[in-house]
Amino acid sequence: MIKLRRKERRKNKNERYTILDFIVDVLFWIPELLFLPFRLLFIGGRYLFRLFSDF
């Protein structure tokens, strides 16, 4: 019963994507974008090392 009431409240509020939500999303994505190239280099290096170390 309580869950149903909470759902009804959320529907009635009709919450939108706010500027604060955008800022929080950007703050979470910045570290991902900074570390992505290094992560790709690391994974590619491991793959190449495994490829050539099997011989």
N, C-alpha and C positions, 0 to 999 in steps of 0.2 A: 504494500500500500504506500509506503514511504517513497519507494523508487518511482512509482507512478506519479506521485505528486511532484517529485523533482523533475521528471521529464516534462510534465505539464508546465512547470515554471520556466524551464529552458525554452520551450516552444513559445510561451507567451512573451518572453523577453526579446526574442528574435535578435540574438547577439550577432554583431558584425565583426569583421576582421579590422581591428583598430591599428592605429599607428604604433602603439606599444607592442602589439603582437608582431608587427613587421620588424621592429627594432630587435626584439628578442630572437626572432628567426635569423636575422642577419648576424647577430652576435654568435649564434650557434653555428652558422655556416662559415664564418671567417676562418676558424681553425681548420676546418675541413678543406677549404680551398688552399690554405697555406701549406698543409702537409701532403696534399694529393700528389704533387710532382715527386716529392721525396719518396713517398710510398710506392709510386709506380717505378721509380728507379731501383728501389730496393727489391721489389718483386721481380722486375726484369733482370736485375743482376743475379738474383738467386736462380732464376730460370736458366740463364746463360751458363752459370757455374755448374749447375746440375747437368746441363746438356753436354758440356765439354768435359766434365769430370768422369763421365761414364766410359770413356774410351780407355 
